[in-house]
Amino acid sequence: MAGGGDESKLTGLSRYFNGETMRGRANVAKATYASIGLLILYFSLKPSKK
């Protein structure tokens, strides 16, 4: 199961967005929700063409 990885060997983005640890999986989920929210915000605030 997840949660047993050794985080000290990871570098770069893999340290924060890895699939081995619960913290990494949570960061992936947060980034996904944030990007979807930004897309919704962009399209809802974008001025419409007339």
C-alpha positions as CSV (number, residue, x, y, z in Angstrom):
1,M,0.0,0.0,0.0
2,A,1.0,3.7,-0.2
3,G,2.8,5.5,2.6
4,G,5.9,3.4,2.9
5,G,8.2,5.2,0.4
6,D,11.5,6.8,1.3
7,E,11.1,10.5,0.6
8,S,14.8,11.4,1.3
9,K,15.9,10.0,-2.1
10,L,13.5,12.0,-4.2
11,T,14.4,15.2,-5.8
12,G,12.7,17.9,-7.9
13,L,9.0,17.6,-8.6
14,S,9.0,13.9,-7.8
15,R,9.5,14.9,-4.2
16,Y,6.1,16.6,-4.1
17,F,4.1,14.7,-6.7
18,N,5.0,11.1,-6.3
19,G,2.5,8.2,-6.2
20,E,4.2,6.2,-3.5
21,T,3.4,8.3,-0.4
22,M,0.1,9.6,0.9
23,R,1.5,13.1,0.9
24,G,2.5,12.9,-2.7
25,R,-0.9,11.6,-3.7
26,A,-2.6,14.4,-1.8
27,N,-0.5,17.0,-3.6
28,V,-1.5,15.5,-6.9
29,A,-5.2,15.7,-6.0
30,K,-4.8,19.3,-4.7
31,A,-3.0,20.4,-7.9
32,T,-5.8,18.7,-10.0
33,Y,-8.6,20.5,-8.1
34,A,-6.7,23.8,-8.3
35,S,-6.3,23.5,-12.1
36,I,-9.9,22.6,-12.6
37,G,-11.0,25.5,-10.4
38,L,-8.8,27.9,-12.4
39,L,-10.2,26.7,-15.7
40,I,-13.8,27.2,-14.4
41,L,-12.8,30.7,-13.1
42,Y,-11.2,31.7,-16.4
43,F,-14.1,30.6,-18.5
44,S,-16.7,32.2,-16.2
45,L,-14.9,35.6,-16.0
46,K,-13.8,35.7,-19.7
47,P,-15.7,38.5,-21.5
48,S,-18.1,37.2,-24.1
49,K,-17.8,38.3,-27.8
50,K,-20.7,40.2,-29.2
